[in-house]
Amino acid sequence: MNGSGGSGTVAASALARRIDGGSSRAVATSISRLVTSGELAPGTRLPTVRALAKALGVSPTTVNQAWQTLGRAGVLETRGRNGTHVRPEPGRRGPQRYRRMNAGPGPLTLDLSLGTPDPDLLPDLGPALAHVAGRPLPQGYLVDPVLPELAERLRDRWPFPPGHLSVVDGAMDALDRLTALTVRLGDVVLVEEAAFPPVLDLLDTVGAEVVPVAMDDEGMVPDALRAALARRPVAVYVQPRAHNPLGVSVTEARAAALAKLLEPTGAWVFEDDHAGDISTSALVSVGRRLPARTVLVQSFSKSFGPDLRLAAVGGPEDLVGELVARRLLGAGWSSRLLQGVLLELLADPTTAETLARARHAYAARRRDLSDALAAADVATTGGDGINLWVEVVDEQAAAYRLAAAGIGVAVGSPFVPGRPLRHDHIRVTSGLLRDDVDRVAKLVAEAAAPPSPRTRAW
């Protein structure tokens, strides 16, 4: 597409003629389509916000919102005084937030930035692998993707009757597939005011408009959710227990209040139960009250081991059934060998005892570190999970000071989807802190304080 602006530039009048509609979503969708088709080539300079707004007969705010949506999706980039251009490789952004989580120099003697379980608290997979390896498993490409015995056991532990249930390659695989089926460029989605960075990266990649909802000790704040629902979101992403990073678990009363607000809307509710059986809180699902619009994802990575790479996804027949059907065009199913291992573990009383010990150990480690920090007047949130959300004066300074002492932590800003929180934070994986709590708490407390003023050079 060429306009009067010269080679590599498109004129506002020419671009306006190819835009279908006057809303910010229509502008974003139309331009995205032109980029995908090649009519707007990589590197093309677009007209200014005011020029395009005038050509379309809309407010500059409308065009600016479209530009922001396309920027988050990786379609456009702003080059200061050189204007806004089509990105050379639109949409290929990758896990930007995920890469920013860790700050500070190495080497580390204790890495508490990982968010992963303690290997010593995981069940032993050896006996289950040996048992499964000795029995036949389904071999067909078009047979049920889930072992029937595993599907039956998963249904028994589901908090609401799922219309359809399947097994995929981890929680992020499930959320990726659900997002691809429901969220389009410019759609509004709601997330908690602090959320898992890969989920935020995923939503940025598809060009969603992410709206954060304030949290308290029981989950999303009803008044905040009510206000956000006025934006007409297509989906709401929540962590029902052991929230990463806040450590919050949704209560029955709060789930009822949220379900009441969500019921009149058409929004999907995607629940990511990432901690699973190592959480000390019971699983409270909005799906008990909104089963027709709730999809629950139960991960087994934190409780049974990250390399098991399995998560169950259950919810309405139409959406989960479509997920399963689309998957047949690619991966087809998750390893039935690993499904057999999971089935063995779920049925094994020894595994249940191991998980109970892990729950107790993680709760004690979290409590010990939280109490030690509280004694040093350092604020933390929540009471469940393997991570601790710690308030600091300057997250980058705190992370670097701890790294200099050999301790790795995750900086807080990649977890924050929109407006900045009132305070900086770091996330500390307390679940990996086996001993030396007092020393680590002392170092974290020192790092949480304001950095020492530098000597002024004259």
C-alpha positions in Angstrom: 0.0 0.0 0.0 1.5 3.3 -1.1 0.3 6.8 -0.3 1.4 10.4 -0.9 3.8 10.3 2.0 6.5 8.7 -0.1 8.3 5.4 -0.3 7.8 3.3 2.9 5.1 5.6 4.2 1.3 5.3 4.0 -0.9 8.4 3.9 -3.7 8.8 6.4 -6.3 9.1 3.7 -5.2 5.9 2.0 -5.1 3.9 5.2 -8.4 5.2 6.4 -10.1 3.8 3.3 -9.0 0.3 4.3 -10.2 0.5 7.9 -13.6 -1.1 8.5 -15.3 0.8 11.4 -14.5 3.6 13.9 -13.8 1.7 17.1 -10.3 1.1 18.4 -10.9 -2.6 18.0 -11.9 -2.1 14.3 -8.9 0.0 13.6 -6.5 -2.5 15.3 -8.1 -5.5 13.5 -8.1 -3.8 10.1 -4.4 -2.8 10.3 -3.5 -6.3 11.6 -5.2 -7.8 8.6 -3.3 -5.5 6.3 0.0 -6.4 7.9 -0.8 -10.2 7.7 -1.8 -9.9 4.0 1.4 -8.0 3.2 -0.4 -4.9 2.1 1.5 -3.1 4.9 5.0 -4.3 4.6 7.5 -4.6 7.5 9.1 -1.3 8.2 6.2 0.8 6.7 5.8 4.1 8.5 2.2 4.8 9.5 0.5 8.2 9.8 0.4 10.1 13.1 -2.4 9.4 15.5 -3.9 12.8 14.9 -3.7 12.5 11.1 -5.4 9.1 11.0 -8.0 10.1 13.6 -8.9 13.1 11.4 -9.1 11.0 8.3 -11.4 8.5 10.1 -13.5 11.1 11.8 -12.7 9.6 15.3 -11.0 10.9 18.4 -7.2 10.6 18.7 -7.8 8.5 21.8 -9.5 5.8 19.6 -6.5 5.5 17.3 -4.0 5.7 20.2 -5.8 2.7 21.9 -5.5 0.7 18.6 -1.8 1.6 18.4 -1.3 0.4 22.0 -3.1 -2.9 21.2 -1.0 -3.5 18.1 2.2 -2.6 20.0 1.4 -5.2 22.7 0.8 -7.8 20.0 4.1 -7.0 18.4 2.6 -5.7 15.1 3.8 -2.1 15.5 6.7 -0.4 17.1 7.3 3.3 18.0 10.6 4.9 17.1 10.3 8.2 18.9 10.4 11.2 16.5 10.7 8.7 13.6 7.1 7.7 14.1 5.2 4.4 14.3 6.2 1.6 12.0 5.1 -2.0 11.1 7.5 -4.2 13.1 10.0 -6.1 11.0 8.9 -9.4 12.5 5.3 -8.7 13.7 4.0 -10.9 16.5 7.3 -12.6 17.3 7.9 -11.3 20.8 8.5 -14.3 22.9 8.4 -14.5 26.7 9.5 -10.9 27.4 8.2 -10.7 31.0 9.4 -14.2 31.8 12.9 -13.3 30.8 12.8 -10.2 33.0 11.9 -12.0 36.2 15.5 -12.6 37.4 17.8 -9.7 38.1 21.3 -9.5 39.6 24.7 -10.9 38.9 25.8 -14.5 39.6 27.0 -16.9 40.6 24.4 -17.9 43.1 24.7 -20.2 46.1 21.0 -20.3 46.7 18.5 -19.6 43.8 15.1 -18.7 45.3 13.9 -17.1 42.0 12.8 -20.3 40.3 9.2 -20.9 41.5 9.9 -24.7 41.2 9.2 -27.5 43.8 12.0 -29.0 45.9 13.1 -32.2 44.1 13.5 -33.9 47.5 9.8 -33.5 48.2 8.5 -35.0 44.9 7.1 -38.6 44.7 9.5 -41.3 43.4 8.5 -42.0 39.7 10.6 -45.1 39.4 8.1 -47.7 40.7 5.3 -46.2 38.7 7.4 -46.1 35.5 8.4 -49.7 36.0 4.9 -50.9 36.5 3.5 -49.0 33.5 6.3 -50.1 31.2 5.2 -53.7 31.7 1.6 -53.3 30.5 0.1 -52.5 27.1 -1.2 -49.1 26.3 -3.5 -47.8 23.5 -1.6 -47.3 20.3 -4.2 -45.7 17.8 -4.0 -42.1 16.7 -7.7 -41.5 16.9 -8.6 -43.4 20.1 -9.5 -41.4 23.2 -6.5 -39.1 24.1 -7.0 -39.9 27.8 -6.6 -43.3 29.4 -10.2 -44.2 30.5 -9.1 -45.1 34.0 -7.3 -41.8 34.4 -10.3 -39.9 33.1 -12.5 -41.6 35.6 -10.1 -40.8 38.5 -9.8 -37.1 37.4 -13.6 -36.7 37.2 -13.9 -38.0 40.8 -11.6 -35.2 42.0 -13.1 -32.4 39.8 -14.9 -29.7 41.9 -17.8 -29.5 39.4 -19.1 -32.0 36.7 -17.0 -31.2 33.6 -18.8 -31.6 30.3 -15.5 -32.7 28.7 -12.2 -33.5 30.2 -8.7 -34.1 28.7 -5.0 -34.2 29.5 -2.5 -31.8 27.9 1.2 -31.0 28.3 1.1 -28.8 31.3 -0.9 -25.8 32.5 0.6 -23.3 30.0 -0.2 -25.7 27.2 -3.8 -25.7 28.3 -4.0 -21.9 28.7 -2.3 -21.3 25.4 -4.9 -23.5 23.6 -7.8 -22.0 25.5 -6.6 -18.5 24.7 -6.2 -19.3 21.0 -9.8 -20.5 20.9 -11.4 -17.6 22.7 -9.3 -14.4 22.5 -8.8 -12.2 19.5 -6.7 -9.1 18.7 -8.1 -6.2 20.8 -10.3 -8.3 23.0 -10.5 -7.3 26.7 -9.4 -10.0 29.3 -9.3 -9.7 33.0 -6.4 -10.9 35.2 -5.5 -10.6 38.8 -3.4 -7.4 39.7 -0.4 -9.7 40.0 -0.3 -12.6 37.6 2.1 -15.3 36.3 4.4 -13.6 33.7 4.1 -16.3 31.0 0.3 -15.8 31.0 0.8 -12.1 30.5 3.3 -12.8 27.7 0.7 -15.1 26.1 -2.0 -12.4 26.2 0.4 -9.7 24.9 1.3 -12.0 22.0 -2.3 -12.4 20.9 -2.9 -8.6 21.3 -5.4 -8.8 24.1 -6.2 -5.7 26.2 -5.3 -6.8 29.7 -7.2 -5.3 32.6 -5.9 -6.0 36.1 -8.4 -6.6 39.0 -7.4 -5.7 42.5 -6.9 -8.6 45.0 -7.2 -9.1 48.8 -6.7 -12.1 51.0 -9.7 -13.9 49.5 -9.2 -13.3 45.8 -10.4 -10.8 43.3 -12.2 -7.9 45.1 -15.9 -7.9 44.0 -16.2 -4.1 43.6 -13.0 -4.1 41.4 -14.4 -7.0 39.3 -17.7 -5.3 38.9 -16.0 -2.2 37.5 -13.8 -4.2 35.2 -16.7 -6.2 33.8 -18.0 -2.9 32.4 -15.2 -3.4 29.8 -17.0 -6.5 28.5 -14.2 -9.0 28.7 -14.2 -12.2 26.8 -12.3 -14.1 29.5 -11.2 -13.9 33.1 -8.0 -15.6 34.2 -7.7 -16.6 37.9 -5.6 -18.8 40.2 -8.0 -20.3 42.7 -5.4 -21.3 45.4 -1.8 -20.8 46.3 -1.7 -17.8 44.0 1.7 -17.2 42.3 3.0 -14.8 43.5 0.5 -13.5 46.1 0.0 -16.7 48.1 -3.8 -16.0 48.2 -6.5 -18.7 48.0 -10.1 -18.0 47.0 -12.7 -18.6 49.8 -16.2 -20.1 49.3 -17.8 -16.8 50.1 -15.7 -14.9 47.7 -16.2 -17.5 44.9 -20.0 -17.1 45.4 -19.7 -13.3 45.1 -17.6 -13.5 42.0 -19.9 -16.0 40.4 -22.9 -13.8 41.0 -21.1 -10.9 39.2 -19.9 -13.1 36.3 -23.2 -14.9 35.7 -24.9 -12.1 33.6 -21.8 -11.8 31.4 -20.6 -13.9 28.6 -17.0 -14.1 29.8 -15.2 -17.4 30.1 -13.5 -18.1 33.4 -10.1 -19.9 33.1 -8.9 -21.3 36.5 -5.2 -22.3 36.8 -4.8 -24.6 39.7 -1.0 -24.7 39.4 -0.1 -25.8 42.9 -2.5 -28.7 43.1 -2.0 -31.2 45.9 0.8 -29.3 47.6 -1.5 -26.5 48.4 -2.8 -26.3 52.0 -6.1 -24.7 50.9 -9.0 -26.6 49.5 -9.8 -26.1 45.8 -12.7 -23.6 45.5 -13.9 -23.2 41.9 -16.3 -20.7 40.4 -17.2 -23.7 38.2 -19.5 -25.0 41.0 -21.8 -22.1 40.2 -20.9 -21.4 36.6 -20.1 -24.8 35.1 -21.2 -23.8 31.6 -18.5 -21.1 31.3 -15.7 -22.3 33.6 -12.7 -24.2 32.5 -10.4 -25.6 35.3 -6.8 -26.5 34.6 -5.2 -28.8 37.2 -1.4 -29.0 36.9 0.6 -31.9 38.3 4.0 -30.2 37.8 4.4 -28.7 41.3 3.1 -31.7 43.1 4.3 -34.7 41.1 7.2 -33.2 39.2 7.8 -30.7 36.4 9.1 -33.3 34.0 5.8 -35.2 34.2 4.5 -32.3 31.9 0.8 -33.1 32.5 -2.2 -31.1 33.3 -5.9 -32.0 33.2 -8.3 -29.5 31.6 -12.0 -29.8 32.2 -15.1 -27.7 31.5 -17.9 -27.2 29.0 -18.2 -29.7 26.2 -18.2 -27.1 23.4 -14.9 -25.4 24.4 -12.9 -28.3 25.8 -14.2 -30.5 23.0 -13.0 -28.0 20.5 -9.6 -27.9 22.2 -9.4 -31.7 21.9 -10.5 -31.7 18.2 -7.9 -29.0 17.3 -5.2 -30.9 19.1 -5.8 -33.9 16.8 -4.4 -31.7 14.0 -1.1 -31.4 15.9 0.2 -33.3 18.9 -2.9 -35.4 19.1 -2.5 -36.5 22.7 -0.2 -36.3 25.7 2.1 -39.3 26.3 -0.1 -42.2 27.4 3.0 -43.7 29.1 3.2 -40.6 31.4 -0.6 -40.7 31.8 -0.1 -44.3 33.1 2.5 -43.0 35.5 0.2 -40.3 36.8 -2.6 -42.9 37.2 -0.3 -45.1 39.3 0.7 -42.2 41.5 -2.8 -41.0 42.1 -3.8 -44.5 43.2 -0.8 -45.1 45.4 -1.2 -44.5 49.1 2.6 -44.0 49.4 2.3 -41.0 47.0 -0.5 -39.5 49.2 1.8 -39.7 52.2 4.6 -38.1 50.2 2.3 -35.2 49.2 1.2 -34.8 52.8 4.8 -34.4 53.9 5.5 -32.0 51.1 2.5 -29.8 52.0 3.6 -29.7 55.6 7.2 -28.9 54.7 6.3 -26.1 52.2 3.9 -24.6 54.7 6.5 -24.6 57.5 9.2 -23.1 55.2 6.8 -20.3 54.1 5.6 -19.6 57.6 9.2 -19.5 59.0 10.4 -17.1 56.4 7.3 -14.9 56.7 7.5 -14.8 60.5 11.2 -13.9 60.4 10.5 -11.1 57.9 7.5 -9.8 59.9 9.8 -9.6 62.9 12.0 -7.3 60.8 9.0 -5.2 59.8 9.0 -6.5 56.2 5.5 -7.0 54.7 4.5 -10.2 52.9 1.2 -11.4 51.5 -0.9 -14.6 51.5 -0.5 -17.8 53.4 -0.3 -20.7 50.8 2.0 -22.0 48.1 5.8 -22.2 47.6 6.4 -18.5 47.0 6.5 -15.4 49.2 5.6 -11.9 47.8 7.8 -9.5 49.7 7.4 -5.7 49.7 10.6 -3.8 49.1 11.6 -0.2 48.4 13.4 -0.8 45.1 13.0 -4.2 43.5 16.0 -3.9 41.2 18.3 -2.8 44.0 16.9 -5.5 46.3 17.5 -8.2 43.7 21.1 -7.0 43.0 21.9 -6.8 46.7 20.7 -10.3 47.3 22.5 -11.6 44.2 25.7 -10.1 45.5 25.2 -12.2 48.6 24.6 -15.3 46.5 20.8 -15.4 46.7 18.6 -15.2 43.6 15.1 -13.8 43.7 12.5 -12.8 41.0 11.8 -9.1 40.6 8.1 -8.1 40.9 7.4 -5.9 37.9 7.0 -8.7 35.3 4.1 -10.1 37.4 2.2 -6.7 37.2 0.1 -6.5 34.1 -1.0 -2.8 34.2 -0.8 0.1 36.5 2.1 -0.1 39.0 1.3 -1.4 42.4 1.8 1.0 45.4 5.0 -0.7 46.3 7.9 -2.6 44.6 8.1 -6.4 45.3 10.3 -9.4 44.9 9.2 -13.0 44.8 11.1 -15.5 46.9 10.6 -19.2 46.4 10.4 -20.2 50.1 9.7 -23.8 49.1 13.4 -24.2 48.2 14.6 -22.8 51.5 15.5 -26.0 53.4 17.5 -24.3 56.2 19.3 -21.1 57.2 16.0 -19.2 57.4 17.4 -16.6 59.8 20.3 -15.7 57.6 18.2 -15.5 54.4 15.5 -13.4 56.3 18.2 -11.0 57.5 19.6 -10.6 54.0 16.1 -10.1 52.5 15.2 -7.6 55.1 18.3 -5.6 54.5 17.7 -5.7 50.7 14.1 -4.6 51.2 15.2 -1.4 52.9 16.1 1.8 50.9 19.5 1.5 49.2 22.4 3.2 50.9 23.0 6.7 49.5 26.0 6.9 47.3 28.8 9.2 48.2 28.5 12.3 46.1 31.5 13.0 43.8 32.7 16.6 43.7 
